[in-house]
Amino acid sequence: MTIELNGRTVELSPGATVADAVIEAGADGDSRGVAVAVDGQVIRRVDWGKTKLRSDQSVEVVRAVQGG
Amino acid sequence: MPSKVDSEASAAERVDPGISRGDVDGFQLGGRIWGSRLIVGTGGFRSLEAMERALVASGAEIVTVALRRVDPLARGSALEVIDGLGLFALPNTAGCYTARDAVRTAQLAREAFETDWIKLEVIGDDRTLFPDAVELLDAAQQLIDEGFTVLPYTNDDPILARRLQDAGCAAVMPLGSPIGSGMGIRNPYNIQIAGESAPGLVAAPTIEDARE
């Protein structure tokens, strides 16, 4: 299954969830300051593990950084 | 959506709704009392250690942070430093050029930081970094409708400041001069009018932004 993850095309196993995408992106999913949007819709942290991804979806994984 | 920030506030006390601004020794913002009027940004530091020393020295309680795509190679965490100091991390929408992007970034920030406070930044170009007034007001109205506590970075335009206050912003943050210019307050009269013309000054204080 191919998705777009933070602007990169990546291959995930069929049935992969948002939580898998967070790990693939290199984020520590347990730490505060991380958030995810799938096709522009924010996915709540409690739903990461049960939200399955589909091919060709666009996933953004962001975290807190210095700035502003 | 109900606010989550109240349950985790460590840097401020909740304000009794019956208390007016003159009754307390502190800075009232967003329904809370703060001991410092200084809000510190986290950009531009050479290291997290330097940022930590500056935050401690500043005495500030509110610290702004941004959201960016995860960089797997990044070392350290600004948020861990801020949390470790017991300060309030105020997320911003830095880097957004449209209301749509700013609203989505604010929604991500609410999830990431577990707060509905947002320093709203919608800039018009990357040369001046001046706010885009039209997109800014649009974004502010949308976010207020979604229950956010909105603190917009604005131009030094008293009319726009009033429109933002009327929309329900918790504060307005007019720029003193272009970001990074180091020119101080270039238009003090406008800043003064923005403060004086706000009938809801207690509910919507004017915070000067981008002075240096």
Interface residues (C-beta under 8 A of the other chain):
Chain A: N6 G7 A25 G26 A27 S31 R32 G33 V34 A35 V36 A37 G40 V42 R44 R45 E60 V61 V62 R63 A64 V65 Q66 G67 G68
Chain B: G41 T42 G43 G44 F45 L48 M51 T64 V65 A66 L67 R68 R69 V70 D71 P72 L73 A74 S77 A78 L79 E80 D83 A89 P91 N92 A94 G95 R104 Q107 L108 A109 R110 E111 A112 F113 E114 K119 E121
